[in-house]
Amino acid sequence: MRELQDPLALGATGAEPLPLVDRHGFRTAADAEKVWAALAPTLLASFGTRRARWFARVVGCSELKVSRPFLMRPGDRLTGFRIVTARRPAELVLEGEHRFARYALIFRVAARDGITTVAVETRAAFPNSPGRAYHGLVVGSGAHARTVRRILRGLRQRAELARQPRSRRGPRTTGA
């Protein structure tokens, strides 16, 4: 996977690059447009909840409200994030900050030979002792990785359901 080179890599202040925290991903037969279309409801299900707003207030996120309508355009906001880059259906870059960290979440979608690859990269800086303690609690405990994997599971399910033909009669069966 290519190294992040666009201006977001500099983080919210533009002063220094954000270090890589982790990468996760999956492959699916759903096309890239279906994955992109599934991204907005998946992000809203994760970051548009009361629980997300509560957590964002506790840690002091700069973004506390969700843009309505949420169209996944630069400037749109999710709890804890603002969209910096949206290149349909290839790349969505979210960034945010709170009192313990500056961070970015980068979704990349690429299709080739009928297979779509989805990758999400987390970059973050955890300044000072409180930031390092927060890193230990969230990243070191595995909570961040579990959350990202849950988001990806939801994205995959939504994208793959979108490609299934739906019938009110249920699955067809062949009789003897």
Secondary structure as GFF3:
##gff-version 3
##sequence-region A 1 176
A	DSSP	three_ten_helix	7	10	.	.	.	ID=ss1
A	DSSP	beta_strand	20	28	.	.	.	ID=ss2
A	DSSP	alpha_helix	32	47	.	.	.	ID=ss3
A	DSSP	alpha_helix	50	59	.	.	.	ID=ss4
A	DSSP	beta_strand	77	78	.	.	.	ID=ss5
A	DSSP	beta_strand	81	87	.	.	.	ID=ss6
A	DSSP	beta_strand	91	98	.	.	.	ID=ss7
A	DSSP	beta_strand	101	112	.	.	.	ID=ss8
A	DSSP	beta_strand	115	125	.	.	.	ID=ss9
A	DSSP	alpha_helix	128	135	.	.	.	ID=ss10
A	DSSP	pi_helix	136	140	.	.	.	ID=ss11
A	DSSP	alpha_helix	143	162	.	.	.	ID=ss12
###
